[in-house]
Amino acid sequence: MGSLQLKSIRKAYGTHDVLKGIDLEVKDGEFVIFVGPSGCGKSTLLRSIAGLEDVTAGAVLINGQDVTVTPPAKRGIAMVFQSYALYPHLTVKDNMGLGLKQAGTAKDEIESRVGKASGMLSLEPYLARRPAELSGGQRQRVAIGRAIVREPELFLFDEPLSNLDAALRVQTRLEIARLHRSLKATMIYVTHDQVEAMTLADKIVVLNAGAIEQIGSPMELYNRPANVFVAGFIGSPQMNFVPAEKLGQSGAKTVGIRPEHITLSRDQGTWSAKVIHVEHLGADTIIYLESDVTGLLTVRLFGEHQYEPDEMVYATPDATHMHRFDANDKAIRT
């Protein structure tokens, strides 16, 4: 399929820098996901790769070829948008094959590619239907199928599941993962959903204010965040942060501990705390505490646990899972 290199990509609107010198390498066949808060530049970066945004400076290389000024249609990419962008008057079959037809592809070849893609996506029963006769999940599969038939160098996904309900998001996420394995294609995917990022990606790129904070596998980012921003952004519920001086830890400004790395006891422990609120989620119990030492503290216990608001408990962090950050919010590696 295709490899991608971004070299010092900048995008500015007047004096406002949206992308501030992005360097990134995506290997052939990788599934890379861009995450970050709203306005961090992740969709702008994806559109710059696609050629839908002109970059202010830097270079975009696909398979080693500089495509920085190449029109989108000639970059060898296919993009799946948040909106399905299907033609309402065309059938599923014709929607999927329209791009090939416009490119002058032979009819037999179009039939073959549409047939193959519809088989991958379980769309064969719907080929004669029009978009209005489909569910949201089926429409998104048609949009993905339209990308597959083009046999692109790169698949680009811009928050493709955000319009689906929770059950359909899970189903379509599994289909995208299966497609990546079967196609062995290079995929670049933008999402605000951490679950999508953690479950789909080979590599996650965390963006903040137009710059890359960290690149790594999902578990690298989870277990070894480079700084306070990544530590707080990756993981739900969010990591707890406590001023290091309150814990008597020298050489650090902040100490982080994930909610699942804290245990509770009614008898004894490290920090005395009062229960503020309890969320019973079935598989997990999320407990919010207030401690004189730590301030607000979130604890995640696996399974069902009975604690009541205003109850006094003891919270004990697992010292082997504490994260220490310096005065510049950078991780202190030991």
N, C-alpha and C positions, 0 to 999 in steps of 0.2 A: 504494500500500500504506500504510505507516505510518511516522511519525516518532516519535522518543522523546526526552524530556527528563527528566533526573534533576537535582533541585535539592536540594543539601545533604542527601543521603540518609545517615541514621545508623541503625545497628542495634546495639542493645546487649542483652546477656543479663546482667541485674543490673548490676554495675559494669564488666563487660567489654565494651568497644566492638569489634564485629566490623567494622563499616563506619564510617568516621570523617569523614563529610561529603563524599559523592561527588557531583560535578557532571559531567554528561556530556550531550552532544547527539549523537543519531544521526539522520542525514538519511534521507529517504524513499529506499528502495532500497539502502542501504548494507549491506555485510557487515562486521560489527564482531565482533572476537574478544577475549575476556577471557583473559589469561594471568597466571600468577604461581605462586609456590611453594604447596605444600599449606598450607591454613589462612590464605591471604591474604584470603579473603572473596569470591572470584569466583563460586562457586556460590550463596552467600548473596545476592549482588547480583542474580544472574539470578532467583532465587526471589522476591526483592523486586519485581522488575519484573513477574513473573507473578502476584503477589498471594498466593503460597504462604507468604510470610513477611510479617508486619506490620512496617512500618518504625517505628523509634522517633521519628524526626523527618525532615522533608523532604517532598518531593513528587515523584510519578511522573506524567508527562504523556505520553499517547499521542495523536498527532494534535492536540496542543494542548489536549486535555481532561484535567482532573485526575482520575486513576483511583486515587489513593492508597488510598482506602478502598473501592474497587469490588471486588466478588468476582471471583475469577479467571475464571469462566465468562463474565463480561460485559466483559472487557477487550479482546476481539478478538485474543487471542493463541492460539497453538498451541505446545505444548512437546514436544520429543523428548528422552526421558531416556536415561541410560546403560543401564538395563534396558529391554527392549522393551515390557514391560507389555501383552502381547497376551493375549486371552482364549483359552485352549487349546481350548475346545469350539466356537469359531466359526471359519468359514472365513476366508481372507485377505480375500475380498470383504466379508464381514460385519464383520470387525474394522475394515476401513477405513471402512465406512459407518455404524458403530454410533453415533458421536457425532451424526451428522446425523439418524439415525432417532430418537434420544432427544430431539432438538430439534424434532421434528415436521416435518422437511423432507419434501417430496413424494417418492414413490418414484421417479418418473421423473428428478427432479433428483439424487437419490442415485446412481442408475444412471449418469447422465451424468458426475457428478464423479468417481466411483470409476473409471469407464472412462478418463477423461482422465488421472487420476493414475497408474493402473496402466500406461498407455501410456508416460508419462514415465519410469517407473521399471522398465520391462521386466518387469512382474509379471503380464501377461496369462495366461501358461501356468500360473500358480500360484493363480489366484483361487478355485478349488474346494478347495485344500488347507488343512489346518490347520497351526498353528505348528510342531507336532512334526515335520511332514514337510518343514520348511524348514531351510536352513543359517542360521548366525548372520547372514551378510550379507543374506540374503533377509528374515529377520525384521526387521532394522533398516530395510530399505527399506519394509516394510509399515508400520512405525511412522512413517516419514517420510511415506508416502502418506496415513496417517490424519490427519496434520497438514495436508497439502496440500488435502485435500477440504474442510476447514473454511474455506478461503480467508481466513486471518486477516490482521490488520493487521501483526502481528509473528510471525516464527518464532523460537522460543527453543530452542537446542540445549545440553543439559548433558552434555558429554563423550560424544557419541553413538557414537564409534568405539572406545572404550577396551576393549570386550569382544571386538573382532575381532582376528584374526591380522594379521600385517604386510601380506600380499597383499590381503586383504579391506579393510584400512584404506585402502590406495591406491585400490582400485577404488571404494569408497564415497565417498572424498574427491572423486574426479573426478566422481561422480554429483551430489554436493551442489553442486560448483562449476557444473556444467552446469545444474542446477535453478535456481540463483541467477540465472544469465544469462537463462534462458528465462522464469522467473516475474517477474524484476525485483523481487523481494520484499525486504523489510527483514529481515535475519537477524542475530541476536545469538547468539554461540556461545562456550561455555566449553570450554577444553582445557588440558591440561598438556603437550601435544605441540607442540613448536616448529615442526615441519615443517607440521603442519596450519595453525598460525597464519600462518606465512610464506607459504604457498601459497594459502590461501583468502581471507584478509582484505583488505578495502579499508583498514581501519583497525584497529590493535591497541591495546588498553588494557592497560598493564602495571600490575598491582596488587601491593602489598606491605603486609602488616600492616594491611589495611583502608583503605588510601589509594592514590590513583592516582600512580604515579611518572612516567609519560609516556604520551601519546597520539600516534599518528602512523601513517603507512603502514609496511609491513614494512621497506622499505629506508631510510626515515627513521630508524627505531629502530636499524637495523643500522649505518648509516653515521654517524649523529649522535646517539648515546645521550646523554640528559640528565644522567646521573650514573653512578657506579660500579655501582650495583645493576643498572640496565638494561643497561649494557655487559657485565656478567658474565652476566646472565640470557639475553639474546638472542644466539644464535650457538652453534654446536657444531662442533668443540670450543670451550670457553670462551675468552674473551679472556685474554691474559696481562697481569698487572699487576706493575709494577716500581716500587719507591720512586724518586721523581724524583731524589732526592739521589744515588742510585747512578749515575745517568746524567748527573749534572752539569747537570740542568735546573732553573733557578730559577723561582720563581713558581708552582710546582705541587707537590702532595704525591705524586701517583701518575701514572704514565704507563701507558697501555694499548696493546697491539698485538695484533691478531688473528693466529692461527696461520698463516693463508694469506698474511700480509704479512711473513713472515720467509723469507729464503733461506738455504740451507746450502752450504758449500764445505769441501773438505778442505784447501785451500791458504791462504786468507786471509779475513778478515771482521772484524766489529765485536766479537763476544764469543766467546771461546774456551769450549768446552763439551764435556761428555762425554755420549755417547748412553746413556740409561738403558733405554729400551724402544722397540721399533718395532712398529707395527700396520700390516700390509699389507691394505688394504681393496679392492684392485683399481684402482678409479678414483682413489683417494687413498692416500697413505702418511702416517700420523701418527707423528711422532717426538718422544719425550720426552727432554729434555736437562737436564743440571744444570750451571749456570754459577756461578762465584764472584760475578759481577756481578748476575745476574738471579735466581738461585735456580732453581727448577724452571721450565722453559720448554717449551711445546708448539708444535710446528711442523707445518703441514699442507702437504705437497707434492702437486701434482696428478700423477697417474700412478704408476707403479711405480718405486721407488728402493731401492737396496740399501745399507743402513747396518747396522752390527752393534753390539750392546751393548758398552759400554766403549770404543768408538772415539772418538777426539778429532776434533772438527769446529769450524768457525767459523759462527756465526749472525749474519746481518745484517738488521736491521729496515728496512723501507721508511719513511723519515722522513716521507713525505707522508701516511702512514696512521696516524700515532701520535695517540693521544687523550690529552689532558692534563686532569687533575682537580685541583681545589683542596682546601684543608684540610677543607671540608665535603662532599667527594666529588662536587661539582657539576662539570659539564664546563666547561672554559675555552674559550670560542669565540674564534676568530681571524678 
